[in-house]
Amino acid sequence: MPRARSSYTSDWQTAASSQGSGCLSGFLIPPLAVLLVGVLLAFFVKGLNIPVQAAALPQTAIEPATEDSPALPLPLQIVSLAADVVGSEKPATYSSSTSLSPIFTPEIQYWADSITRWAAASNLDPNLAAAVMQIESCGDPRATSRAGAMGLFQVMPYHFATGENPYAPDTNALRGLGYLKRSLDAAGGNARLALAGYNGGIGVISRGEWSWAAETARYVKYGFPIYEDARNGVTTSASLNDWYGHYGASLCRQAAQRLGLP
């Protein structure tokens, strides 16, 4: 969760997509141009009284007519083909998992059923929730930070309602994953930027990575590859092992002791 940061920043490039401007989208111009050319071609051919064969176009480009699907006029076939090409240029989306990856440490696996339930309630991939818990507390429900963050998801005090117990796992997950979902929505579904927003505050999502605090850059450096490994179905994660060796060993030992794990 966002907390007090040092003024030191990292030298990363921005991952946020830039916003275009103008009255007419560049993606709309090619279909309109093709439509205009197609219409002019149709009139020209009609005036010359020359039959046009569908075979003039590549056979893979135009579907042959059938009884259930009659052929479109040539200009409309061209426009339909152009629309298919433009429509295929869609950004990749992340598919959500329904179970927890085996790459996470035993302390996180201890909470597997709860993580799946909490993630479903917040409409999140459980592996994204697990990646956050791994880095934040390694599953220690009583974990604290020098900045005042508390519990499994290291939630700052001002996110809790009056009378709530910040260390109660269900409450901590409700507030922590609620903020993660807000961050993911603000990032347009980009899990990498959502992790940056969870650590550094949602406001960092719209800023260049060069302006991120060193802690936020480090958080994303480890957190996103761990999540990618989890959702890609690998059985071991070099990124998680690297994080564990540099930062997680003592945190996880503390969590194991708290949970009574060997």
Secondary structure, 3 states (H helix, E strand, C coil): CCCCCCCCECCCCCCCCCCCCCCCCCCCHHHHHHHHHHHHHHHHHHHHCCCCCHHHCCCCCCCCCCCCCCCCCHHHHHHHHHHHHHHCCCCCCCCCCCCCCCCCCHHHHCCHHHHHHHHHHCCCCHHHHHHHHHHHCCCCCCCECCCCCECCCCECHHHCCCCCCCCCHHHHHHHHHHHHHHHHHHCCCCHHHHHHHHHHCHHHHHCCHHHCEHHHHHHHHHHHHHHHHHHCCCCCCHHHHHHHHHHHHHHHHHHHHHHCCC
